[in-house]
Amino acid sequence: MMEIVEAYLGQDVSRGLTIIFVCCVLVVAAALLDMWTGVDAARANKERIRSHSLRKTVRKVIDYLRIVVFGCLIDILGIFFPWYDIPYACIVVTLGVILIEGKSVIENLKKKRSSAAEVLDMVSRIIECADEKDARRIIGIIKGEPIKEADNGDDK
């Protein structure tokens, strides 16, 4: 069957199908890598991780694959031209998806390396303070103010 199609079109269709398959795998891999770095950043910042991120990733992969299929429709038209020998539209769409997901991965890595995790710890310490003096002392530590030796928190 492939020989008939290739003889009629004069092109190697199996090579094009292989490229389309690899593009689809790359789209899925890019979305999973984005999810992985997002979950990792959330853990580093001690944020709650929900199953919503997995559902969001699945929806995103499906939407991306729809766009890749749309690119494949353009490529199907292209195979009728002798100079159109690989699925260019599918490759361009996949490159766009990889760039979008790459930007998201970089944002997640910046979020992970930020000092937000330390801020969350300090806020929880301030909330746990027994009285206002303890809270003021911890805020002073955050601001970098020197700690007074005579100030031990007792006002008796």
Backbone bond lengths (Angstrom), bond angles and torsions (degrees), N, CA, C in turn:
res aa  C-N    CA-C-N  psi(-1)  N-CA   C-N-CA  omega(-1)  CA-C   N-CA-C  phi
1 M - - - 1.450 - - 1.528 110.69 -
2 M 1.374 116.96 -46.00 1.459 120.63 179.57 1.517 111.14 -62.26
3 E 1.346 116.23 -34.63 1.463 119.40 179.88 1.521 110.87 -64.24
4 I 1.325 116.53 -37.15 1.467 121.09 179.58 1.526 110.09 -66.37
5 V 1.336 115.41 -45.01 1.464 119.97 179.65 1.521 110.10 -64.14
6 E 1.337 116.58 -44.40 1.467 120.58 -179.32 1.527 111.46 -66.58
7 A 1.338 116.95 -36.37 1.465 119.77 178.09 1.529 110.50 -67.05
8 Y 1.330 117.00 -39.42 1.462 120.85 179.73 1.531 111.72 -69.53
9 L 1.328 115.78 -44.29 1.459 120.02 -176.56 1.518 112.75 -86.26
10 G 1.319 117.18 -24.43 1.447 120.41 -178.00 1.516 113.27 74.78
11 Q 1.346 118.02 21.15 1.458 121.84 -178.48 1.517 110.12 -132.30
12 D 1.321 114.80 158.96 1.459 121.55 177.12 1.530 108.45 -85.67
13 V 1.328 116.79 96.45 1.458 122.40 -176.02 1.532 110.99 -70.73
14 S 1.323 117.10 -34.06 1.469 118.96 -178.26 1.524 111.12 -64.18
15 R 1.315 118.60 -34.62 1.466 121.07 176.93 1.526 109.50 -64.58
16 G 1.321 117.78 -42.30 1.459 121.37 178.17 1.515 112.29 -63.90
17 L 1.329 116.36 -41.88 1.466 119.70 177.78 1.523 111.84 -64.67
18 T 1.327 116.59 -36.42 1.461 120.50 176.88 1.524 110.42 -64.59
19 I 1.323 117.21 -42.24 1.462 120.88 178.07 1.526 110.75 -63.18
20 I 1.322 117.57 -42.20 1.467 121.34 178.73 1.524 110.41 -63.35
21 F 1.334 117.31 -42.35 1.459 120.92 178.48 1.532 110.54 -62.34
22 V 1.325 117.33 -44.84 1.465 120.94 179.22 1.531 110.05 -62.96
23 C 1.319 117.62 -38.88 1.468 120.73 177.41 1.525 111.17 -61.69
24 C 1.315 117.23 -42.34 1.473 120.83 178.09 1.526 111.09 -63.69
25 V 1.320 117.13 -41.75 1.468 120.82 178.41 1.533 110.20 -64.13
26 L 1.331 117.22 -39.99 1.461 120.57 178.90 1.528 112.14 -65.48
27 V 1.327 117.30 -37.06 1.466 121.02 177.23 1.528 109.97 -62.94
28 V 1.322 117.08 -46.58 1.466 120.96 179.04 1.528 110.19 -63.29
29 A 1.330 117.69 -43.39 1.458 121.38 -179.64 1.529 111.24 -63.16
30 A 1.320 117.94 -40.67 1.466 121.10 179.69 1.526 111.11 -64.24
31 A 1.330 117.35 -42.23 1.464 120.64 179.31 1.527 111.04 -66.90
32 L 1.328 117.47 -39.85 1.468 120.15 178.22 1.524 111.34 -67.22
33 L 1.323 117.08 -37.11 1.462 120.36 176.94 1.519 110.86 -64.69
34 D 1.324 116.93 -38.82 1.461 120.72 176.41 1.523 110.79 -63.57
35 M 1.328 117.02 -43.31 1.459 120.18 178.42 1.528 110.49 -62.69
36 W 1.323 116.57 -42.52 1.461 121.50 -179.41 1.536 110.79 -60.17
37 T 1.332 117.23 -47.39 1.460 119.04 -179.77 1.529 111.30 -69.22
38 G 1.329 117.30 -32.02 1.461 120.42 176.77 1.518 112.07 -65.84
39 V 1.316 117.11 -44.19 1.468 121.07 177.86 1.522 110.05 -66.27
40 D 1.325 116.48 -40.12 1.455 120.81 178.98 1.532 110.97 -63.13
41 A 1.327 117.54 -41.51 1.465 121.57 177.69 1.522 110.64 -66.01
42 A 1.326 116.81 -39.26 1.469 120.19 178.48 1.527 110.46 -64.28
43 R 1.315 117.36 -40.35 1.470 120.36 176.87 1.521 111.13 -64.06
44 A 1.327 117.06 -42.10 1.461 120.88 -179.08 1.527 111.15 -64.39
45 N 1.329 116.77 -33.37 1.458 121.29 179.33 1.520 112.65 -92.28
46 K 1.323 116.04 7.55 1.470 123.51 178.62 1.517 112.04 55.88
47 E 1.346 115.00 39.08 1.457 120.78 174.89 1.516 108.63 -90.37
48 R 1.299 115.20 156.11 1.459 120.24 179.85 1.526 109.33 -73.88
49 I 1.327 116.35 135.12 1.464 121.47 179.35 1.518 108.33 -104.87
50 R 1.316 115.06 125.78 1.466 120.54 -178.10 1.524 109.47 -115.69
51 S 1.319 115.90 167.11 1.464 120.42 178.09 1.528 111.00 -74.28
52 H 1.325 116.39 -6.28 1.466 120.90 179.01 1.533 110.86 -59.59
53 S 1.327 117.46 -34.44 1.470 119.72 -178.23 1.531 111.23 -65.15
54 L 1.318 117.53 -36.29 1.464 119.95 177.63 1.521 110.84 -68.29
55 R 1.329 117.10 -43.87 1.469 120.09 177.68 1.525 110.69 -62.90
56 K 1.332 116.68 -40.07 1.458 121.30 178.47 1.524 110.34 -63.40
57 T 1.324 117.28 -40.70 1.461 121.12 179.37 1.523 110.86 -66.13
58 V 1.323 117.36 -41.57 1.467 120.29 178.91 1.524 110.22 -62.62
59 R 1.340 116.65 -43.86 1.470 119.66 177.74 1.523 111.04 -62.76
60 K 1.316 116.15 -39.90 1.464 120.59 -179.39 1.529 110.54 -65.90
61 V 1.328 117.26 -42.21 1.470 120.55 178.46 1.522 110.14 -62.43
62 I 1.318 117.56 -43.19 1.469 120.94 179.49 1.529 110.38 -62.51
63 D 1.338 117.11 -43.21 1.463 120.01 178.45 1.525 111.29 -63.94
64 Y 1.323 116.77 -42.88 1.462 120.24 178.31 1.532 111.14 -62.65
65 L 1.327 116.61 -41.93 1.467 119.27 -179.94 1.524 111.60 -65.99
66 R 1.327 116.64 -31.33 1.470 119.53 174.48 1.519 110.55 -62.03
67 I 1.323 116.57 -41.21 1.459 120.51 178.91 1.531 110.04 -66.85
68 V 1.329 117.27 -39.06 1.470 120.81 177.57 1.527 109.87 -63.10
69 V 1.326 117.09 -41.84 1.470 120.57 177.80 1.527 109.81 -62.61
70 F 1.333 117.08 -38.41 1.465 119.69 176.57 1.529 110.28 -61.72
71 G 1.334 116.27 -40.80 1.460 119.67 174.88 1.513 111.81 -62.03
72 C 1.326 116.15 -35.90 1.475 120.40 177.80 1.531 111.34 -65.02
73 L 1.331 116.79 -33.86 1.469 119.67 176.50 1.524 110.60 -62.56
74 I 1.314 116.17 -40.32 1.472 119.66 175.85 1.521 109.37 -64.43
75 D 1.329 116.91 -39.98 1.465 120.60 -179.88 1.527 112.04 -66.25
76 I 1.320 116.83 -33.35 1.473 119.71 177.91 1.523 109.54 -62.91
77 L 1.315 115.96 -40.36 1.471 118.37 174.96 1.524 111.15 -64.89
78 G 1.312 115.76 -35.16 1.455 120.41 -177.50 1.511 114.92 -69.18
79 I 1.333 117.56 -25.15 1.469 118.14 -177.14 1.532 112.62 -68.36
80 F 1.321 117.40 -11.68 1.463 119.99 177.63 1.527 112.04 -81.92
81 F 1.316 117.09 -5.17 1.464 121.32 176.63 1.523 108.82 -104.18
82 P 1.308 118.28 135.46 1.467 120.31 -175.89 1.531 113.67 -65.91
83 W 1.316 119.68 -26.20 1.459 122.21 -179.06 1.523 113.05 -83.97
84 Y 1.331 117.27 -10.43 1.469 122.26 -177.47 1.524 107.69 -93.72
85 D 1.338 117.49 83.17 1.460 119.55 -170.62 1.524 115.17 -99.00
86 I 1.341 119.42 -12.16 1.475 121.27 173.92 1.526 108.56 -133.64
87 P 1.323 118.31 161.83 1.474 120.69 -178.68 1.533 112.25 -75.64
88 Y 1.321 115.33 82.00 1.460 121.24 -176.31 1.527 112.86 -62.04
89 A 1.311 118.23 -44.39 1.475 121.74 -177.21 1.527 110.61 -62.55
90 C 1.312 116.70 -41.68 1.468 120.43 178.86 1.530 110.40 -62.86
91 I 1.324 116.64 -39.87 1.466 120.96 179.41 1.524 110.71 -66.75
92 V 1.328 117.65 -42.16 1.462 121.28 179.99 1.529 110.66 -65.36
93 V 1.329 116.91 -43.56 1.463 120.71 178.51 1.532 110.09 -62.28
94 T 1.323 117.19 -43.52 1.459 120.81 179.21 1.525 110.91 -63.21
95 L 1.315 116.77 -40.53 1.462 120.61 176.97 1.526 110.50 -60.85
96 G 1.322 117.27 -41.95 1.463 121.10 176.96 1.511 112.52 -60.91
97 V 1.332 116.73 -44.27 1.468 120.85 179.00 1.526 110.40 -63.18
98 I 1.328 116.77 -42.88 1.465 120.26 -179.73 1.529 110.55 -63.97
99 L 1.328 117.56 -38.63 1.464 120.15 177.77 1.533 111.73 -65.90
100 I 1.336 116.87 -41.58 1.466 120.90 178.15 1.522 110.32 -62.82
101 E 1.317 116.52 -47.94 1.468 119.94 -179.58 1.532 111.21 -68.36
102 G 1.331 116.87 -33.23 1.463 119.96 176.86 1.515 111.40 -63.33
103 K 1.324 117.18 -40.72 1.465 120.95 176.67 1.522 110.56 -62.53
104 S 1.318 116.66 -40.73 1.463 120.71 178.26 1.525 111.52 -65.44
105 V 1.323 117.09 -38.47 1.472 120.71 177.78 1.526 109.88 -63.54
106 I 1.329 117.06 -42.21 1.468 120.32 178.84 1.525 110.58 -63.30
107 E 1.333 117.39 -41.33 1.469 120.66 177.19 1.524 111.17 -62.18
108 N 1.331 116.96 -40.58 1.470 120.01 178.35 1.526 111.33 -65.28
109 L 1.323 116.66 -38.42 1.464 119.48 178.88 1.519 110.91 -67.49
110 K 1.328 117.75 -37.84 1.463 120.24 175.63 1.525 110.59 -64.29
111 K 1.318 115.81 -39.82 1.461 120.73 179.53 1.529 110.46 -64.51
112 K 1.305 116.33 -37.93 1.464 120.84 -179.20 1.523 111.22 -67.82
113 R 1.319 117.06 -39.64 1.463 120.67 -177.14 1.518 113.30 -81.98
114 S 1.309 117.88 -4.47 1.460 119.99 -178.62 1.527 109.76 -73.00
115 S 1.309 115.20 168.09 1.462 119.90 -179.20 1.522 111.29 -89.35
116 A 1.315 117.10 20.37 1.462 120.89 -178.79 1.524 111.37 -62.85
117 A 1.321 117.49 -33.23 1.467 119.66 179.09 1.516 110.55 -63.79
118 E 1.336 117.59 -38.44 1.456 120.17 178.24 1.518 111.44 -68.47
119 V 1.322 117.09 -37.11 1.456 120.81 178.48 1.524 110.43 -62.69
120 L 1.339 116.93 -42.55 1.468 119.79 178.38 1.528 111.28 -61.61
121 D 1.333 117.23 -39.68 1.469 120.43 176.98 1.525 111.20 -62.98
122 M 1.324 116.68 -44.21 1.469 120.42 -179.73 1.526 110.94 -64.44
123 V 1.306 117.91 -41.67 1.466 120.84 178.99 1.523 110.05 -62.62
124 S 1.321 117.32 -42.24 1.466 118.99 178.91 1.519 111.10 -66.09
125 R 1.345 118.69 -34.52 1.478 120.60 175.75 1.518 111.15 -65.77
126 I 1.340 116.79 -41.70 1.464 120.18 179.59 1.524 110.16 -62.77
127 I 1.322 116.43 -41.88 1.467 120.31 -179.28 1.522 110.84 -65.03
128 E 1.332 117.66 -34.56 1.460 121.95 -177.82 1.528 113.37 -78.91
129 C 1.331 118.81 -5.16 1.464 121.49 -178.15 1.523 110.58 -61.32
130 A 1.345 113.27 144.26 1.460 119.21 -178.82 1.521 111.86 -74.62
131 D 1.330 117.06 -37.67 1.453 119.54 -179.55 1.522 110.42 -143.61
132 E 1.323 115.62 -178.43 1.455 121.50 -175.41 1.527 112.17 -67.03
133 K 1.323 117.33 -33.80 1.467 120.39 -179.32 1.526 111.30 -63.57
134 D 1.337 116.47 -41.80 1.472 119.30 177.66 1.522 110.54 -62.24
135 A 1.325 116.11 -42.46 1.463 120.17 -179.99 1.523 110.57 -62.91
136 R 1.355 117.37 -42.81 1.462 121.00 178.81 1.529 111.01 -64.09
137 R 1.316 117.32 -37.73 1.464 120.99 179.33 1.535 110.34 -64.52
138 I 1.331 117.07 -43.23 1.470 120.58 179.98 1.530 110.29 -68.08
139 I 1.327 117.30 -38.97 1.468 120.24 176.83 1.530 109.70 -63.35
140 G 1.332 116.81 -38.49 1.463 120.30 175.99 1.517 112.11 -62.04
141 I 1.330 117.20 -39.02 1.469 121.51 177.23 1.525 109.47 -63.60
142 I 1.320 116.71 -41.84 1.466 120.93 179.70 1.529 109.93 -62.76
143 K 1.342 116.72 -42.46 1.459 120.74 -179.07 1.528 111.97 -72.83
144 G 1.319 117.40 -15.83 1.458 120.50 -179.75 1.514 113.09 88.47
145 E 1.326 117.40 17.50 1.456 121.38 178.82 1.525 109.44 -76.53
146 P 1.327 117.56 146.35 1.466 119.69 179.15 1.523 110.93 -67.03
147 I 1.322 115.17 143.50 1.465 121.49 179.94 1.520 108.30 -87.14
148 K 1.329 116.19 128.20 1.465 120.90 178.74 1.523 108.91 -77.99
149 E 1.319 115.85 130.23 1.472 120.85 -178.88 1.513 111.32 -66.04
150 A 1.330 117.53 -34.66 1.450 121.04 -178.06 1.517 112.12 -73.83
151 D 1.328 116.54 -20.41 1.460 121.33 -178.45 1.518 109.71 -87.74
152 N 1.307 116.17 93.74 1.456 120.82 178.11 1.504 112.45 -103.92
153 G 1.332 116.67 7.25 1.451 120.12 177.20 1.508 113.00 95.98
154 D 1.324 117.58 -4.23 1.460 120.75 179.76 1.523 109.99 -96.44
155 D 1.314 117.92 127.42 1.465 122.94 176.97 1.511 110.38 -117.70
156 K 1.296 119.03 43.95 1.459 122.10 -176.60 1.489 111.52 -93.30
